[in-house]
Amino acid sequence: MKFCMFNLFISKIEPKTVNFDHYDWVQAMHEELNGFERNKVWRLILTPKDASVVGLKWVFRNKLDKEGNIIRNKAQLFVKGYCQEEGIDYEEIFAPVARRESVRIFLAYAAHKNFEVYQMDVKCAFLNGELEETVYVE
């Protein structure tokens, strides 16, 4: 029983790295990697010797309900884009995301027209952009 209580206590802390003895964080990492596989985001290959390689970083967060209680652990894997150099690793940057002003206009219009607006939490989402360059990550 003490082990379970200790494990529960540790899961409430958002770690910088994960000890693989903590099942809840490891499970969160598996969920993230399974999302990559389902969406065919990457494929595992051997990196060519002359390739420019960008690192990856795990970020761990607790998802909270409206009362502030932890409902699950979330692990996200990010590419360290700040390590890339323009002209070497990429030519231009463009990400089709909604701006805050666009969302406000949409909500104002919906309120004016008496539309129903629904909100949802997306567990696994990716920007769907086509890359012209081949990007190697590790």
Secondary structure, 3 states (H helix, E strand, C coil): CHHHHHHHHHHCCCCCCCCCCCHHHHHHHHHHHHHHHHCCCCCCCCCCCCCCEECEEEEEEEEECCCCCEEEEEEEEEECHHHCCECCCECCCCCCCCCHHHHHHHHHHHHHCCCCCCCCCCCCCCCCCCCCCCCEEC
